[in-house]
Amino acid sequence: MPIPFVVHTSNGHKIYHVNNNTSQQKPEWLKNSSAKKHKREQVRRGGVEILQDFEFPTFCSKVKQSLDGNYIVAIGGYPPQVKVYDVHQVSLKFERHLDYDMIDFQILEEDWKKLVFLCTDRRLEFHSQYGSHYRTRIPKNGRDLMIDRHTADLHIVTSGPEVYRFNLDRGQFMSPWETSLSEGIQVCGMNPVYSMMAYGGEDGCLEIWDPRCRERAAKLDVATFIPSSDEYADIGVSSLRFDEMDGISMAVGMASGYCLLFDIRSSHPLVVKNQGYGLPVEGIKFHSKTRNILSHDRKSIKVWQREKGDNFATMESSLDVHHTCLIGDSGLLFVAKADRPIHSYYVPALGTAPKWCSFLDNLTEELEEQPQNVVYENYQFVTRNELESIGLQQLIGSDLLRPYMHGFFIDLKLYCKAKDAADPQAYEEYRKQKLQEKLEKLRSTRIAKRPKYPKVNKEKWEQQSNSSILQDSRFKAMFENPDFEIQQDDERYRQTHSSRSNKMIRKPNTSYSEQNYYPLNDANESHSVSPNEMQQTKEEERLPLLARLNRKQRQPRLS
């Protein structure tokens, strides 16, 4: 059975990256192939398709789950489009195309029937069940979008300090809120328990607003808690999230790669977590079941504990990560990347799979029962002697070497550097060897020299030219000593090699008049031939065969 997942272990927890092998670019003439053939091809490649057509033509920018948990809504391009998936039908419900790329979107109802999109052309586009419903324009380029369900206000933050509010009940803009974030507002977030709004600016400050009095309740300079030695590091707030369960925890992601966990009752962070790559933290999620926090930048997704900030699991990515979506309190995670398919990760340590894709639990249980071969990527296996030859024997016992059987696993880059330092001429020797092999190959294509034939038994030597007998010293004299020469004219040799002797003594064909015809004599007869008889024989040879026969018939028979 082909393995349908890419499995790796992080901090003792297994992470299953579901293969999207069925999501590959297909030509137009292949897209109309039968579903049965498509299913066979999917099983052959070992792919598991969680949702039908769970992909975009070029990339996916954001993916979210509806409030009732029955639908998955995703946006991407190119061309700009939105797709809605029904999880109970495990298939695509519909897709729509828009005129401009989308920065963000919000689901206004519990299901998919009312959506709003923040587009790059400074427009808000409202969609209903039947399609596009209404469009309105905002004064500045939007950056983030948020809805306050208590007041039915849509909050839009832009490159300026104003927060624009669009009331969905009245269908008109309300007076904007003026913040002190003069360099512009980057992100916004809402505390659903206490109905407080938070706005993060590019200057590293955070403002909390109370919508009941429409005034600022608090301001916090988050950038002062970042342990950065670079005075020119980006200190802006790049992401913001409240815990929807208790309403007290607040996580703030910074553009410098740090994530800070706050208790809203305190002005000092509880945990300062470094993402590790120095890239902006673009998204934060709270896992309600395990009380862990998920944060991501463009290169990695980290799940860490809120008490001390210890890593729970890490998912590295070779493609840019745009957005993440946790499916409830399960262990299933959808990741939008700079790739055609929407990637899916399943971490059983976070929770079981949702009911609509419970087959993931069965597949992972089967994989647990089957023995798996451990494959170390980007590692080189070396023995103790090889380790001493490259001068790294002092690393034995350190974290840079991983003991395994009769040797060690070492990082491939470190191994290559140490090997180059120990033998700087290794590449030159390798290059000379390859060059010599290439020259030998070219020489073999040239015209071969004529072999040096032996003095004796030339024909026998040609027959045995590829045999090992020529290299044997016991048979060397057979081709050098004349006493061992084979007499092919001998009568006994002709009897044992009759077919070969006839071929060897066969004379070339001559003309009819030049053929020699000798009278058949008994083997026991022997007599001397006189000159007159020889002359007569020569004359008879010149006569035609028929004339000679007639002449013999006319001659009287001697008694």
N, C-alpha and C positions, 0 to 999 in steps of 0.2 A: 504493500500500500504506500503510495507516495506521501511524504510528509507535507501537510497543507500549511505549515507555519514555518517561519524563521524564528528559532528559539534561541534566546540568550539569557544569561543569568546576571542579575545585578543585585549585589548585597544579599545574596541568598534567595532572592525572589525571582521566579521565572517570568519572563516577558515574552509573549507570543505575538509576533508581528504577522498578521494575516496576509498571506500572499494575494496580491491582486493581479495574478497572471492572466486572468481573462480580460483585464482592462488594458488592451494594447491596440495601437493604431492599426486599423484594418482598411484595405482598399474598398472602394465603393462596390466592386463586383463580388466582394466576399461578405458584405454586411447582410445580404439577404439569404445567407445559408440557413439551413434548417436548424431548429432548436436542438434536435437530437444530435446532430453532428457537433454543434457548439458544446453540448454537454459532454460528449465523449472527449473532445479536445480539452475541456476544462479538467476532467478527471485525469487525463494523460499527463498534463502539466502539474497536477497536484494543487490546483487553486481552489480556494473557497470564496464564494461570492456572497457576502453578507446581505447586500442590497443590490437589486438589479440596476445595471447602468450607473453604478456609484462612481461617477467620473465626470470630468469636464473636457472640452476639446483641448484646452491648453493648461489651465491651472484652476485651483480652487482657492478663494481668498478667505471665506468664513463659512462655518457650519454651526448650526444651533438646533436645539431640540425644543419642540413646542411645550407649553406648560402642562398639557394633558399627557405628554410622553408618547403620543401616537404618531407623531410626524417628525421628520428630519428636514430642515430647510437649509439649503446651501446656495451660495452665490459664487460666481467665478466667470471666467472668460477663456479665450476669446472666440466668438463674440460675447459681449456681456449678457449673462443670462442667470436665471434663478431656477432651481430645481427643488421640488417637494417630493419626499419619499414617504410612503405609508409603511410603517414598520410591521403591521399585522399582515399586510399583503406581501411584504418583503420585496417591494417593487417600486418603480418610479410612478408617481401619481400624475404629474404633469411638469412641463417646463415652459418658461416664458423668456422672451428676449427683450432687452432694454436698449435704449439708444446710447447710453453712456455707462462707463464703468462705475461700480458701486464701492463706496468707502465702508459703509456699515449698513445694517438693517435691524429692524425690531419687529417682533411678532406681537401684534396689538391684542389679539384674543387668545383664548386657550388653545385653539387649533390654528390652522394655516389661513383661514379665510380673510383675514385683514393683515396686511403687511405694509411697512413703510420703508423706503430705501433712501439713503443719503448718497447722492450721486456726485460725480466730480465736476459737473457743470453748475454747481451751487443750487441744486434743486432738491426738493423733497418730493418723492413720487409715491403716492398712495395707491395700493392695489387691493381690490376686493376679489370676491370669488369669480367674477366674470372677467376680470382683467384690470387694466389701468383705470383708476377712478378720478384722481385729481393730482395736479402738479402745482407746486408753489416754489418761489425762489427765496433764498436767504441772502442777506447782504454780503457775507464773506464766505470764503471757502471753509466748509465744514470739516471737522476732524473726528468727532465722536458723537454718538447718538444715545439717548437714554429716555425711558418713559417712566413717569410717576403715575402709577395706576390709581392712587388715592385722589388726585386732582385732575386726572386725564390730561396732564401736560406733557408735551414732548420737548425735551431739553436738547438743544444743539449747541455744542461748543465749537468755536472757530479760532482763527489765528489772532483774534483780538481778545480783550478782557471781558467782552460781553457774553452773556449766556442768553441765547434766544429761546423763547418759550412759545410753543404752538399748542393751543388748546384744542383738543380733539372734539370736545363737546360743542364748542362754539364755531369751530372751523376757522379760526383767525389767530394771528399772533398777539400775544400779550406783551406788556412792557418788559424789556430785557432786564436782567440783573447785571449790575455793574460790580465786577470784582476788582481786587487790587493786583491781579496777575497781569501786569502791563505787557509782559513779553508774549502773552498768548496762553490759551488753555489747551492742554494736550489731551487730557482724558477726563471722564466724568464717571461717577458711580453713585449708587443709591443704597441706603440702608433700609430694607423693606420692613424691619421690625420697628424702628423708631422714626421712620419717614424723614431721614436727613439726607441731604445732597452733598456730595464731595466733588471738588474740582482740583485737578493737579495741573500746575503750570510748568512752563519751560525753565523758570528760575529756581525750581526745586521746592517750591512752597505748595502747601495744601490748604484749601479753604473748605470749611464745613458751613452749609447754609441750612436754615430751618424754613421750610416752605410755608409754615403756618403764619410766621411773622414777616417772611420775605426779607430777612436780614441775615448777615453773616454771624454765625454763632462762635466760630473759633478759626484761628489761623496757625499753621504749624510749618516751620522750616525743616523739611525732611532731609535736605541735603547736608545738614550739619552732622548727621549721624553716620555718614558714609566714610569709612576709613580709606580715603584715597590720598596717595602721595602726589598725584598729578594735579597741579593747580588748574590745568586747562581741560580737565575731564568734564564730560557732559553731565550735568547735575539735574537735568529735567526729569519730571515724573512721566513715565511712559505707560504705566498701567495701574489700575486701582480696582479693589474688590472688597466687599463686605461679606462676612459669613452670614448666610440667610437663616441659619439655625438659631444662633444665640444673639446676633445683632451687635455683639460687643467687639469681636475680632475684626481687624481691618488690615489688609495686606497691601503694601505699596511697592510697585516695581519701578526701579530707576533706570535711566538711560545709560548709566555706568555699569550695569550688570548686577546690581545688588537688589535684594528683595527684603523689605522690612515688615515685620509683623508687630502691630500695635494693639493695645487695649485702649478703646476710645476714652476710658476713664483716666488714662495716663498720657503724658506728653513724651515719654521715652519708649523706644521700641523694646519689645520683649526678646526678639530674635533678629539678628542681621545675617542674612544668608547671601553668600556670593555664588552667582550662577556659574562663574568659571571662565567664560569666554570674553568678558568685557563688552558684551553687546547689550542693547536695550532689552529689558524684560518686557515682552509684548503681550503677555497674558498670564492671569492668575486664576486658579480655581480652588475651591474648598471641597474636600471630599467629606461628606457628612457622616459616613459610616465609620471610617477609620480615623477621622479627625486629622487627616494629613492635608498638606497643601501642595498643589501642582502649579509649577511656574515654568515658563518656557521663553527662550529667545529664538533666534533664527537657526541655531545649530543644535540645540539640545532641549530635552524635556526632563525636568527633575521633579520627583515626588519626595518631599521631605517632611519630617515630623515637626509639629508646631511647638513642642516643648523646648527642644535644644537645637533644632535645625539640622539634625542628622539626616543623611540621605537614606531614603527608603528604596528608591529605584531610580535608574537613569536610563533614558532612551536617547541615544545619539542619532543624528540625521546628517546625511551627506547633502540633502536638499534643504532649501530655506523653509522653515516652519512659519506658516502664516497665522494659524489659529488652531485651538484645541477645543474639544467638546466632550465633557464627561456625561455619560448616559446615566443619569440619576446617581444612585449610590452603588452602582455595579462596578465591575472591573473593566468595562469596555470603554475605550477612548477612541474618538474619531479625530484625525489630525489632517488639517488642510495644509498642503505643501505646494511648492512650485513644481507640481507634477500633475499629470492628467488624472490618475485615480485619487480618491480620498482614502488615505491610509487608515488602517484599523489596528489598534493595539489592544491586547487582552492581558490583564494582570490578575490572575486568580487571587493573589494575596490581598487585593483591594476589595474584592467581592465577586460574587457569582455573576454569570452572564445574564442579561435580561431574558424574560420569558420568550420573547419573539425570536431570539437566536440562542436558545438553550443548548443547541447542538454543539456549541463551542465547549461546553463543559464535558460532553461525552468525548469529543475529539481529544481534548487535553488529558483526560483520564486514560484514554488508550495510549497516548504518547508516554504517559508516566509509567505504564506497565511495560512498554517496549524498551529494551536497552538502547541507549543513545550513545553514539560515538562523540567524544569531546573533541572539538576542533578549535585550536588556538590560532586566531588570525594575527598576522603581523608579528609572529614569534618564530624564532629559530631554535631548533633542538641541537644542543652541543653536549659532548661528553666532557669528562673532567680533563682528559689530555688535550682536547681541542681548546678548552678554556684556558689552560696553562700556555698553550702555544700562542694565543693572542694577548696574553698578559692580563687576564681578568680573573685570575684565581682568587684575588683578594675580595671579590664580590660574593663569594660563597657564604651563605648565611644571611645575606641582605635581602631586601625586598625586590631588588632588580633581577634576581634569579628565582625561578620557580622549579623546585626539585620535581623530577619525574623519572621513575624507573632508575636507569643507570646513568642519567645525565640531568640536564637542566634545560628549561625554556628561558630564553633571553630575548629581549626586545630586538626586532630585526634591525632597526636603525642603529642601535648601540653596537650590535654585532658587526655590522658593515663598517662602522667607523673604527672599531678596534682592530678589525682585520686589515683595513687599509693602513692603519698606523703600524701594525706589526710587520707587514710585508708590503711596502710601497710599490715594489716592482711586480706585484702579482698581476696587475692588469696588463703590463707590458709583456710578461711571459704568456699570458692568455692570448694576447693579440698576435704575438709571434707564432704561437701554436696554430691558431686559426688561419693565419696567412700561409704557413707551411702546408697545412692540409689543403688549402685551396690551390697552391702551386702543384702539389702532387696530383690533384684531380685534373688539372689542366695538362700535365705531362702524360697522363694515361690516355688522353685523346689524340696524342700525336701518332705519326706513322711508326710502327714498331720496327726495330732493327731485325735484319735477317739472322736467324739463329745460326750458330756455329755447329755444322754437322760433324759427327764423329767420322773417323777413318773407316770403321768397320760397322757393318749392320746398320746402315743408314735408315732403311725402311723400318726396321724394328724399333729404332730410336724414335722415329716419327710417331709410331703407334703408341709408344709409352711416354710421350712428351709431358703429359699431365699426371703421370703416375709417380708415386714415391719410390719406385724401383730405381729410378735414375740417381736418387740421392744415396742409395745404399752402396757402401764400399765393396760389398761382396760381389756385386754385378758390374763393377766398373770395368773390369778387364774384358767383358763381353763386347764392349764398343771400342776397345783400344788394341787388343791382341788379335793379329790376323789368324791365329790358330782357331779362334772361335767364330770365324766368318761362316755364315750359312751358305752352303753351295746349292743355289736354287736350280742349277742345271743337272743336278744329280737325279738318277732314275728313281731312287727311293723317295727323294723329296717330292718328285712329281706325282708319285703314286699317293702319297699322304696328303698332298696339296694340289689335287688335280685341277680343281676349278681355278685356283690362283695361278698355276703354272701355265694353263692355256691362255689366260689373259696376258701373261707376261711375255709369251713367245709368239703371240699373234702378230703376223706381218701386215703391213698396210695394204689396202686393196690396190690392185693394179688393173691395167686395161685387159680386155679379153685376149688380145693377141700376145700379151706378155705373161699370161698365167702359165705356170709350169705344171705339167702332168707327168708324173713318174709312174712307170709300170709297177704293179704290185708283184713283188717277188716273195717267195717263201723265206721265212726267217732262217732256214737251214741252208739255203743255197748261197754259194759264194763262188764267183768266178772273176776273172780279170777282163777288163774292157779294152779292146783294141782301138786305135785311132780311127779306123773306118767306122766302127760301131758308134763312137761318140759323134762323128760327123753325121751319121745317119739319124741318130737320135735328135740332134739339133734341127735337122731338116724336118723331121716329123713334128717337132714342136711348133714349127712355123705353120703347119697345115691346119686347116680347121678340123674340129673334132669329127664331123661327119665324114670328111674325106679320109681321115686316118682309119676310121672304122671300116669304110668300104675297101680300103687298100688291104687291111688285115684279112678281110673275108676272101679276097682274091688270091692271097698267098696260099700256096699248098702247105698242108700240115706235114711237118716232118715226123717220121716215125722213129 
